[in-house]
Amino acid sequence: MSDVKIKDNHMVVQGMAFWRGGAANVDGVGAYGEIRRPVFGVDYLDQQGELPVEKLAIEKATVLDIDFEHTSDSDILANIKVPLVFDAQPEAACRKLRSGELKLAMFNADKDKLCDAINSSPRHLETLASLGNDARVCDTVFLVVDAKLAETFERSQSLSLRAVAKGVQISAGGSHGESGSSSVTYEPGSVFGYGLVKPLFNGDRKKDRSKVLKLSTVQWGVLK
């Protein structure tokens, strides 16, 4: 477990800063677009596409402890669709987090497969290449889930992704059940926060960008 400090526009986990701006409009791991930095407002990912779910994988899940001493309820509830994220109304959301009934979990994508997914998807590769230096890809999502389910994900040696009718399902231990104690489905609007990586191409100019060589982690608040 790791202590998390949450603000209205970002969150700090294990010393790294992640995004919260526009979380409701980020579809999850594999979402991509341009990072926007409005003068008056919150930095956010302007999503412009999403990589095929079947080409992605979750490397690990981590259950997080929120540092409530340095985190306010108003910050927790900011920039999200509370009923979708918590499956509860605002008055019950923070209470369930504080009591431990719900947990915040971090899901990290397998970066090698994420990179391969870009390079093996010509349309998405071309779009990302056209976005220039502000191109970003979501490699981490934070979801609020039942405490026991969060622990199941953290213990699991195998996590899988698949597209379903209402969104994307994450399953532990290879289970693909629509319900039960080993899977969760996150739909549009249910992402609490997210992490981004910057694709580094084999060329500087758009016409020379035919392959992503690697994905570089970019923290919230860091301009690069």
C-alpha positions in Angstrom: 0.0 0.0 0.0 1.0 3.6 -0.6 -0.1 6.9 0.8 -1.8 9.1 -1.7 -2.3 12.9 -1.4 -5.2 14.1 -3.6 -5.8 17.6 -4.9 -8.5 18.9 -7.2 -6.2 18.9 -10.2 -3.7 16.1 -9.5 -2.7 13.4 -7.1 0.7 12.3 -5.7 1.4 8.6 -5.5 4.8 7.2 -4.5 6.3 10.6 -5.1 4.9 10.9 -8.6 2.2 13.3 -9.8 -0.7 12.0 -11.8 -3.6 13.8 -13.6 -7.1 14.4 -12.5 -8.2 17.1 -14.9 -10.9 15.8 -17.3 -10.8 12.3 -15.8 -14.4 11.8 -16.7 -13.6 12.2 -20.4 -10.6 9.7 -20.4 -11.8 6.3 -21.4 -8.9 4.5 -19.7 -5.7 2.7 -20.5 -4.9 3.2 -24.2 -6.7 6.5 -24.5 -4.6 9.1 -26.3 -4.6 12.7 -27.4 -3.0 16.0 -26.7 -2.2 17.5 -23.3 -3.9 20.8 -22.8 -2.7 23.5 -20.4 -5.4 26.3 -20.3 -4.3 29.6 -18.7 -7.4 29.5 -16.5 -8.2 25.9 -15.7 -6.8 22.5 -15.1 -4.3 20.6 -17.3 -6.0 17.7 -19.0 -5.8 15.1 -21.7 -7.8 16.1 -24.7 -8.7 12.5 -25.8 -8.7 12.0 -29.6 -8.6 8.2 -29.9 -8.3 4.9 -28.1 -6.0 1.9 -28.9 -7.7 -1.5 -29.4 -8.3 -3.0 -26.0 -7.5 -6.5 -27.2 -3.9 -5.4 -27.8 -3.4 -4.1 -24.3 -2.6 -5.7 -20.9 -2.5 -4.7 -17.3 0.8 -5.4 -15.7 -0.1 -4.9 -12.1 -2.7 -3.4 -9.7 -1.8 -1.6 -6.4 -4.2 -0.8 -3.6 -3.6 2.7 -2.3 -4.2 4.4 1.1 -5.4 8.0 0.9 -3.7 10.4 3.3 -6.9 11.9 4.7 -4.9 14.2 6.9 -3.7 16.1 3.9 -6.7 15.4 1.6 -10.0 17.2 1.8 -13.4 15.7 0.8 -13.9 18.6 -1.7 -10.6 17.6 -3.4 -11.6 14.0 -3.6 -14.9 14.8 -5.3 -13.4 17.4 -7.7 -13.2 16.9 -11.5 -15.1 13.5 -11.5 -18.6 12.2 -12.0 -19.2 11.1 -8.4 -22.1 8.7 -9.0 -20.1 6.8 -11.7 -16.8 6.7 -9.9 -18.2 5.8 -6.5 -21.5 4.1 -7.4 -22.8 6.4 -4.7 -23.9 10.0 -4.1 -21.5 12.6 -2.9 -22.6 12.4 0.7 -21.8 8.7 0.9 -18.7 8.6 -1.3 -16.0 9.9 1.0 -17.6 8.1 4.0 -17.1 4.8 2.2 -13.5 5.6 1.4 -12.8 6.7 4.9 -14.4 3.6 6.4 -12.4 1.3 4.0 -15.5 -0.1 2.3 -14.1 1.3 -0.9 -10.5 1.5 -2.0 -8.6 3.5 -4.6 -6.7 1.1 -6.9 -4.0 1.9 -9.5 -3.8 -0.2 -12.6 -0.6 0.0 -14.7 -0.5 -1.0 -18.3 2.2 -3.2 -19.7 4.3 -0.5 -21.5 5.8 -3.0 -24.0 2.4 -4.1 -25.1 1.2 -0.5 -25.1 4.0 0.5 -27.4 3.4 -2.6 -29.7 -0.3 -1.7 -29.8 0.6 1.7 -31.2 3.1 0.4 -33.8 0.7 -2.4 -35.0 -2.2 0.1 -35.4 -1.4 2.2 -38.5 -4.3 4.6 -38.1 -3.6 5.3 -34.4 0.2 5.6 -35.1 -0.4 8.2 -37.8 -2.7 10.2 -35.6 -0.3 10.2 -32.7 2.6 11.2 -35.1 0.5 14.1 -36.2 0.0 15.5 -32.7 3.6 16.5 -32.3 5.3 17.0 -28.9 2.0 17.2 -27.0 0.9 13.7 -27.9 0.2 11.6 -24.8 -1.1 8.1 -24.1 -2.8 6.9 -20.9 -0.9 4.1 -19.3 -2.3 4.2 -15.8 -5.9 4.5 -14.5 -7.1 5.0 -10.9 -10.4 3.3 -10.1 -12.5 3.3 -6.9 -13.5 -0.3 -6.2 -14.8 -2.6 -3.4 -12.1 -3.2 -0.9 -12.1 -7.0 -1.2 -12.0 -6.8 -4.9 -9.1 -4.3 -4.8 -7.1 -6.8 -2.7 -8.0 -9.6 -5.2 -6.5 -7.5 -8.0 -3.4 -6.7 -6.1 -2.7 -10.4 -5.2 -3.4 -11.6 -8.7 -0.5 -12.8 -10.8 -2.6 -12.3 -14.0 -4.8 -9.4 -15.0 -6.7 -9.3 -18.2 -8.6 -6.6 -20.2 -11.5 -7.0 -22.6 -14.1 -4.8 -24.2 -17.7 -5.3 -23.0 -21.0 -3.6 -23.8 -20.6 -0.9 -21.1 -16.9 -0.3 -21.3 -13.8 -2.3 -20.4 -13.6 -5.2 -18.0 -10.6 -5.9 -15.8 -10.4 -9.5 -14.5 -8.1 -11.2 -12.1 -6.7 -14.6 -12.6 -8.0 -14.9 -16.1 -11.7 -14.8 -15.0 -14.1 -13.3 -17.5 -17.3 -13.5 -15.5 -19.6 -10.5 -15.9 -20.0 -10.3 -12.2 -18.6 -11.7 -9.0 -15.5 -11.1 -6.9 -12.8 -11.2 -9.6 -13.7 -8.6 -12.2 -14.7 -4.9 -12.5 -16.1 -3.0 -15.5 -15.2 0.6 -15.9 -17.4 2.7 -18.2 -16.9 6.2 -19.6 -16.9 8.7 -16.8 -15.7 6.3 -14.1 -12.0 7.1 -14.1 -10.8 8.8 -10.9 -7.3 9.8 -12.2 -4.8 8.8 -14.8 -1.2 8.7 -15.8 0.4 9.6 -19.1 3.3 8.6 -21.2 4.9 10.5 -24.2 5.6 8.5 -27.3 9.2 8.9 -28.6 9.3 8.4 -32.3 12.1 7.3 -34.7 12.0 10.7 -36.4 11.6 14.4 -35.4 9.4 15.4 -38.4 5.9 14.1 -38.9 6.8 12.4 -42.2 9.7 10.6 -40.6 7.6 9.2 -37.7 6.9 5.6 -38.7 7.5 3.9 -35.3 7.4 4.5 -31.6 10.7 3.6 -30.0 9.6 3.9 -26.4 7.1 5.5 -24.1 8.4 8.0 -21.6 6.5 8.7 -18.3 5.4 12.3 -18.0 4.3 13.7 -14.6 1.6 16.2 -14.0 3.0 19.7 -13.8 6.2 18.8 -15.7 6.5 20.5 -19.1 8.4 18.3 -21.6 
